[in-house]
Amino acid sequence: MPFLQHLAGEGGNLWSLVFQLFFIAFIIAYFLYGQRIQIAIWNRDIERNLRRLKFLRDRARETAIKAVKEIGKPEEDPVPSIDRFLETFFIQPVDMDPAGIVWKLDRLLDVRDLSMKDAVRRIAPKASDTELNNLENLLEAALDLNLIYRIVRHYYLMGKRTNAYIITAQLHMMLPLIMDIAYAYDGAVKAFAEGQPIGDGAGPLLACKLLAGKKVEKIEKDMVFGETELEGRHVIVLKAEGPGGNVGKPGEAIEKLIDTYGYRPAIIVMVDAAQKFEGEDTGDVADGVGAAIGGIGTEKYRIEEVAHKHKIPLYAVIIKESLREAIAPMKKEIYEGVDKAIETVKKIIREKTREGDLVLIAGIGNTIGIAQ
């Protein structure tokens, strides 16, 4: 018995020594190779997402090619022209002179828009104006997916080539947000290919509901307006021209309504889809003060300038949705949120104006699939 106890004691000490040696070796290996192991794990995760991005990019490209062939009926193979379109880019103007950047940027955006429409017209010569706008939206979604893929690939390869720990770490940390944006554009591709209303069309849909059965007329490039009565007030309702994929230029349209047509509204109410915070419900409605419009800022600037010039209060109503919901086919919750927004608009009109006043309501957003 004492002998067996001695062996057990010897064995216990041996295993304890082995464990200690293994632990010390692990600590040394971690300090020497831990960063390389971590980078290898991150790179593997980035590679997996990069393959997914490539799949989404290629699928969007194939969808665009199929839509162009079916709708535009080109006589020549459109693939080279589409590939060239997917590589186009936009260079913002120099911003050292902040007083003049808005007008330079606005002009460049006009040139870009005309250039893209001309390119799509050449690619799809048989497409109608509505189909042309939808194809342009489809190709722009495919272009954005292509750009996301190229940027992620660029930083992945750069980090791998230079062994730059920080580049790989930052890219890996940003991947969930990047993939969420990519999936949003993937949903947009299907909507634009089929001409379905998207979540961003909440503002134009509200305008369309207010103008149901009313006559509308064109006022500015891709913009229409109509007149109606609401809560005892005379109301002018403005939206992008549908049912093609348009956002129009609401800033220029509001300027023209006030400065050229001579309308002097007591208030301007802008309705737009807005990105919700995590945890909020899709389709919820909120109201506030200011110009509710996204984009690069030139149209917002125009609206704020004309409102300031004529001392017109600006009110905003937003319909909450995520980025993915904004450019994907419109969900039931967003459609129902439009009816809630109408009630909020009526409440603002009752509280901020008197009977007989003139009110301007602008439904902001992409009007694809939404008629006049």
C-alpha positions as CSV (number, residue, x, y, z in Angstrom):
1,M,0.0,0.0,0.0
2,P,2.7,2.6,0.8
3,F,4.4,1.7,-2.5
4,L,1.1,2.3,-4.5
5,Q,0.6,5.6,-2.7
6,H,4.1,6.6,-3.6
7,L,3.5,5.8,-7.3
8,A,0.2,7.8,-7.2
9,G,2.1,10.7,-5.7
10,E,4.8,10.5,-8.3
11,G,2.2,10.3,-11.1
12,G,0.2,13.3,-9.7
13,N,3.4,15.3,-9.6
14,L,4.2,14.3,-13.2
15,W,0.9,15.3,-14.6
16,S,1.1,18.6,-12.7
17,L,4.5,19.2,-14.1
18,V,3.3,18.4,-17.7
19,F,0.3,20.7,-17.3
20,Q,2.5,23.6,-16.0
21,L,4.9,23.1,-18.9
22,F,2.0,23.0,-21.4
23,F,0.6,26.2,-19.9
24,I,4.0,28.0,-20.0
25,A,4.5,26.9,-23.7
26,F,1.0,28.2,-24.5
27,I,1.7,31.6,-22.9
28,I,5.0,31.8,-24.8
29,A,3.3,30.8,-28.1
30,Y,0.5,33.3,-27.6
31,F,3.0,36.2,-27.1
32,L,5.0,35.1,-30.1
33,Y,2.3,34.1,-32.5
34,G,-1.0,35.2,-31.0
35,Q,-1.4,38.3,-33.2
36,R,-0.7,36.2,-36.3
37,I,-3.3,33.6,-35.3
38,Q,-5.8,36.3,-34.6
39,I,-5.1,37.9,-38.1
40,A,-5.5,34.5,-39.7
41,I,-8.9,34.0,-38.1
42,W,-10.0,37.5,-39.1
43,N,-8.7,37.0,-42.7
44,R,-10.7,33.8,-43.0
45,D,-13.9,35.5,-41.8
46,I,-13.2,38.4,-44.3
47,E,-12.6,35.9,-47.1
48,R,-15.9,34.2,-46.4
49,N,-17.8,37.5,-46.5
50,L,-15.9,38.6,-49.6
51,R,-17.1,35.5,-51.4
52,R,-20.6,36.4,-50.4
53,L,-20.2,40.0,-51.6
54,K,-18.9,38.7,-54.9
55,F,-22.0,36.4,-55.2
56,L,-24.3,39.4,-54.5
57,R,-22.4,41.6,-57.0
58,D,-22.5,38.9,-59.7
59,R,-26.2,38.2,-59.2
60,A,-27.1,41.9,-59.4
61,R,-25.1,42.1,-62.6
62,E,-26.9,39.1,-64.1
63,T,-30.2,40.5,-63.1
64,A,-29.4,43.8,-64.8
65,I,-28.3,42.1,-68.0
66,K,-31.5,40.0,-68.0
67,A,-33.7,43.0,-67.4
68,V,-32.0,45.1,-70.1
69,K,-32.3,42.3,-72.7
70,E,-36.0,41.7,-71.9
71,I,-37.1,45.4,-71.6
72,G,-34.7,47.3,-73.7
73,K,-34.3,44.8,-76.5
74,P,-30.9,46.0,-77.6
75,E,-29.6,45.0,-81.1
76,E,-26.1,44.6,-79.8
77,D,-24.8,42.6,-76.8
78,P,-25.3,45.0,-73.8
79,V,-22.8,43.2,-71.5
80,P,-19.8,45.4,-72.3
81,S,-21.8,48.6,-71.9
82,I,-23.3,47.4,-68.6
83,D,-19.8,46.4,-67.3
84,R,-18.6,49.9,-68.2
85,F,-21.6,51.5,-66.4
86,L,-20.7,49.5,-63.3
87,E,-17.3,51.0,-63.2
88,T,-18.4,54.7,-63.5
89,F,-17.6,57.0,-60.6
90,F,-18.3,60.5,-59.3
91,I,-15.7,63.0,-58.1
92,Q,-17.0,65.7,-55.7
93,P,-15.9,69.3,-56.3
94,V,-13.2,71.0,-54.2
95,D,-14.6,72.2,-50.9
96,M,-12.0,74.9,-50.0
97,D,-14.6,77.5,-51.1
98,P,-17.7,76.5,-49.0
99,A,-19.8,79.4,-50.3
100,G,-19.8,78.0,-53.8
101,I,-19.7,74.3,-53.3
102,V,-23.5,73.7,-53.3
103,W,-24.0,75.1,-56.8
104,K,-20.9,73.3,-58.2
105,L,-22.1,70.0,-56.6
106,D,-25.6,70.6,-57.9
107,R,-24.3,71.1,-61.4
108,L,-22.1,68.0,-61.3
109,L,-25.1,65.9,-60.0
110,D,-27.2,67.1,-63.0
111,V,-24.4,66.1,-65.4
112,R,-24.1,62.7,-63.7
113,D,-27.8,62.1,-63.9
114,L,-28.0,63.1,-67.6
115,S,-25.0,61.0,-68.3
116,M,-26.4,57.9,-66.6
117,K,-29.8,58.3,-68.3
118,D,-28.1,58.6,-71.7
119,A,-26.0,55.5,-71.0
120,V,-29.1,53.5,-70.0
121,R,-30.9,54.8,-73.1
122,R,-28.1,53.5,-75.3
123,I,-28.1,50.2,-73.5
124,A,-31.9,49.8,-73.6
125,P,-33.1,51.7,-76.7
126,K,-36.7,50.2,-76.6
127,A,-37.4,51.0,-73.0
128,S,-40.2,53.5,-72.1
129,D,-39.5,56.5,-69.9
130,T,-40.8,54.6,-66.9
131,E,-38.8,51.5,-67.7
132,L,-35.7,53.7,-68.3
133,N,-35.9,55.1,-64.8
134,N,-36.4,51.7,-63.3
135,L,-33.4,50.3,-65.2
136,E,-31.3,53.2,-64.1
137,N,-32.1,52.5,-60.5
138,L,-31.4,48.8,-61.0
139,L,-28.0,49.5,-62.6
140,E,-27.1,52.0,-59.8
141,A,-27.9,49.3,-57.2
142,A,-25.6,46.9,-59.1
143,L,-23.0,49.6,-59.3
144,D,-23.1,50.2,-55.5
145,L,-22.7,46.5,-54.9
146,N,-19.8,46.4,-57.2
147,L,-18.2,49.3,-55.4
148,I,-18.7,47.7,-52.0
149,Y,-17.1,44.5,-53.2
150,R,-14.1,46.3,-54.7
151,I,-13.5,48.4,-51.5
152,V,-13.7,45.4,-49.2
153,R,-11.4,43.4,-51.5
154,H,-8.9,46.4,-51.7
155,Y,-8.5,46.7,-47.9
156,Y,-8.4,42.9,-47.4
157,L,-5.6,42.5,-49.9
158,M,-3.8,45.6,-48.7
159,G,-3.9,44.3,-45.1
160,K,-2.8,40.9,-46.2
161,R,0.1,42.1,-48.3
162,T,1.5,44.6,-45.8
163,N,0.7,42.5,-42.7
164,A,-1.0,45.6,-41.4
165,Y,-2.8,44.5,-38.2
166,I,-4.8,47.7,-37.8
167,I,-6.2,47.6,-41.4
168,T,-7.4,44.0,-41.0
169,A,-8.8,44.6,-37.5
170,Q,-10.8,47.7,-38.7
171,L,-12.1,45.9,-41.7
172,H,-13.2,42.9,-39.7
173,M,-15.0,45.2,-37.1
174,M,-16.8,47.0,-39.9
175,L,-17.9,43.9,-41.7
176,P,-21.3,43.4,-40.1
177,L,-22.3,47.0,-41.0
178,I,-20.9,46.6,-44.6
179,M,-22.8,43.3,-45.1
180,D,-26.0,44.8,-43.8
181,I,-25.7,47.6,-46.5
182,A,-24.8,45.0,-49.2
183,Y,-27.9,42.9,-48.3
184,A,-30.0,46.1,-48.5
185,Y,-28.8,46.8,-52.1
186,D,-29.4,43.1,-52.9
187,G,-33.1,43.6,-51.9
188,A,-33.2,46.7,-54.0
189,V,-32.1,44.9,-57.1
190,K,-35.2,42.7,-57.1
191,A,-37.5,45.7,-56.4
192,F,-36.1,47.8,-59.2
193,A,-36.0,44.9,-61.7
194,E,-39.8,44.3,-61.1
195,G,-40.8,48.0,-60.7
196,Q,-42.2,47.4,-57.2
197,P,-42.7,50.2,-54.7
198,I,-39.9,50.4,-52.1
199,G,-39.9,51.6,-48.5
200,D,-38.4,54.9,-49.5
201,G,-41.6,55.5,-51.5
202,A,-43.5,56.3,-48.3
203,G,-43.4,60.0,-48.9
204,P,-44.6,59.9,-52.5
205,L,-47.3,57.3,-51.5
206,L,-48.7,59.8,-48.9
207,A,-48.7,62.5,-51.6
208,C,-50.5,60.1,-54.0
209,K,-53.2,59.3,-51.4
210,L,-53.8,63.0,-50.7
211,L,-54.1,63.7,-54.5
212,A,-56.4,60.7,-55.2
213,G,-58.7,61.7,-58.1
214,K,-57.1,65.2,-58.4
215,K,-55.4,66.6,-61.5
216,V,-51.6,66.9,-61.3
217,E,-49.2,68.8,-63.5
218,K,-45.5,68.8,-64.1
219,I,-43.6,71.7,-62.5
220,E,-39.9,70.8,-62.6
221,K,-37.7,68.0,-63.9
222,D,-39.3,64.7,-62.7
223,M,-41.6,66.6,-60.3
224,V,-45.4,67.0,-60.3
225,F,-47.8,68.8,-58.0
226,G,-51.6,69.0,-57.5
227,E,-54.0,70.9,-55.4
228,T,-56.6,69.7,-52.8
229,E,-58.4,70.7,-49.6
230,L,-57.5,69.4,-46.2
231,E,-58.8,70.4,-42.8
232,G,-60.3,73.6,-44.3
233,R,-57.0,74.6,-45.8
234,H,-56.0,74.9,-49.5
235,V,-53.1,72.4,-49.9
236,I,-50.5,72.0,-52.6
237,V,-49.0,68.5,-52.7
238,L,-45.7,67.9,-54.4
239,K,-44.0,64.6,-55.3
240,A,-41.6,63.0,-57.8
241,E,-43.2,61.9,-61.1
242,G,-44.1,58.2,-61.1
243,P,-44.4,55.3,-61.6
244,G,-40.8,55.2,-62.8
245,G,-37.9,55.2,-60.2
246,N,-37.6,58.9,-59.6
247,V,-36.7,61.1,-56.6
248,G,-36.8,64.3,-58.6
249,K,-35.5,67.7,-57.4
250,P,-37.9,68.8,-54.8
251,G,-35.8,71.8,-53.8
252,E,-36.0,73.3,-57.3
253,A,-39.7,72.5,-57.5
254,I,-40.4,74.3,-54.2
255,E,-38.4,77.3,-55.3
256,K,-40.4,77.4,-58.5
257,L,-43.8,77.1,-56.8
258,I,-42.9,80.0,-54.4
259,D,-40.8,82.3,-56.5
260,T,-42.2,81.7,-60.0
261,Y,-45.8,80.6,-59.4
262,G,-46.3,83.0,-56.6
263,Y,-47.6,80.6,-54.0
264,R,-47.0,81.8,-50.4
265,P,-47.7,78.9,-48.1
266,A,-48.2,79.5,-44.4
267,I,-46.1,76.4,-43.7
268,I,-44.2,73.7,-45.5
269,V,-44.7,70.1,-44.3
270,M,-42.1,67.5,-45.6
271,V,-42.8,63.8,-45.3
272,D,-40.0,61.3,-45.8
273,A,-38.8,57.9,-44.8
274,A,-36.1,58.0,-42.1
275,Q,-33.8,55.4,-40.7
276,K,-35.1,54.1,-37.4
277,F,-33.0,53.3,-34.3
278,E,-32.4,49.7,-33.3
279,G,-35.3,48.6,-31.2
280,E,-37.9,50.9,-32.8
281,D,-40.8,49.5,-34.8
282,T,-41.0,49.8,-38.5
283,G,-43.8,52.2,-39.7
284,D,-43.8,54.3,-36.5
285,V,-44.3,58.0,-37.2
286,A,-42.7,61.1,-35.6
287,D,-42.8,64.8,-36.4
288,G,-40.4,67.6,-35.8
289,V,-39.0,70.8,-37.4
290,G,-36.7,71.1,-40.4
291,A,-36.3,69.8,-44.0
292,A,-36.9,66.1,-44.0
293,I,-34.9,65.0,-47.0
294,G,-31.8,62.8,-47.5
295,G,-29.3,62.8,-50.3
296,I,-26.1,64.7,-50.7
297,G,-27.5,68.0,-49.4
298,T,-28.1,70.2,-52.4
299,E,-31.9,69.9,-52.4
300,K,-32.0,70.3,-48.6
301,Y,-30.0,73.5,-49.0
302,R,-32.4,74.9,-51.6
303,I,-35.4,74.2,-49.5
304,E,-33.9,75.8,-46.4
305,E,-32.8,78.8,-48.4
306,V,-36.3,79.5,-49.9
307,A,-38.0,78.9,-46.5
308,H,-35.6,81.3,-44.8
309,K,-36.0,83.9,-47.6
310,H,-39.8,84.0,-47.3
311,K,-39.9,83.3,-43.5
312,I,-41.9,80.1,-44.0
313,P,-41.8,77.6,-41.1
314,L,-40.6,74.1,-42.1
315,Y,-42.1,71.0,-40.4
316,A,-41.2,67.4,-40.9
317,V,-43.0,64.1,-40.6
318,I,-40.9,60.9,-40.8
319,I,-41.9,57.2,-41.2
320,K,-39.4,55.0,-39.5
321,E,-37.7,52.1,-41.3
322,S,-34.2,50.6,-41.6
323,L,-31.9,51.1,-44.5
324,R,-32.6,47.6,-45.8
325,E,-36.4,48.3,-45.6
326,A,-35.9,51.7,-47.4
327,I,-34.6,50.2,-50.6
328,A,-36.4,46.8,-50.5
329,P,-40.1,46.1,-51.6
330,M,-42.4,48.1,-49.3
331,K,-43.5,46.3,-46.2
332,K,-47.1,46.2,-44.9
333,E,-45.9,48.1,-41.7
334,I,-44.6,51.0,-43.9
335,Y,-47.8,51.1,-45.9
336,E,-49.8,51.4,-42.7
337,G,-47.4,54.0,-41.4
338,V,-48.3,56.2,-44.4
339,D,-51.9,56.4,-43.0
340,K,-50.6,57.3,-39.6
341,A,-48.4,60.0,-41.2
342,I,-51.5,61.5,-42.9
343,E,-53.1,61.9,-39.5
344,T,-49.9,63.5,-38.2
345,V,-49.9,65.9,-41.1
346,K,-53.5,66.9,-40.5
347,K,-52.7,67.5,-36.8
348,I,-49.8,69.8,-37.7
349,I,-52.0,71.7,-40.2
350,R,-54.7,72.2,-37.5
351,E,-52.3,73.4,-34.9
352,K,-50.0,75.6,-37.0
353,T,-52.4,77.2,-39.5
354,R,-55.8,78.8,-39.7
355,E,-58.7,77.9,-42.0
356,G,-58.2,79.3,-45.4
357,D,-54.4,79.3,-45.2
358,L,-52.3,77.8,-48.0
359,V,-50.2,74.8,-47.0
360,L,-47.4,73.1,-49.0
361,I,-46.9,69.3,-48.5
362,A,-43.9,67.6,-50.1
363,G,-43.8,63.8,-50.3
364,I,-40.0,63.0,-50.5
365,G,-38.6,59.8,-51.8
366,N,-38.3,57.3,-54.7
367,T,-41.7,57.0,-56.4
368,I,-41.0,53.7,-58.2
369,G,-44.2,51.8,-58.7
370,I,-46.3,54.7,-57.4
371,A,-48.4,56.5,-60.0
372,Q,-49.5,60.1,-59.9
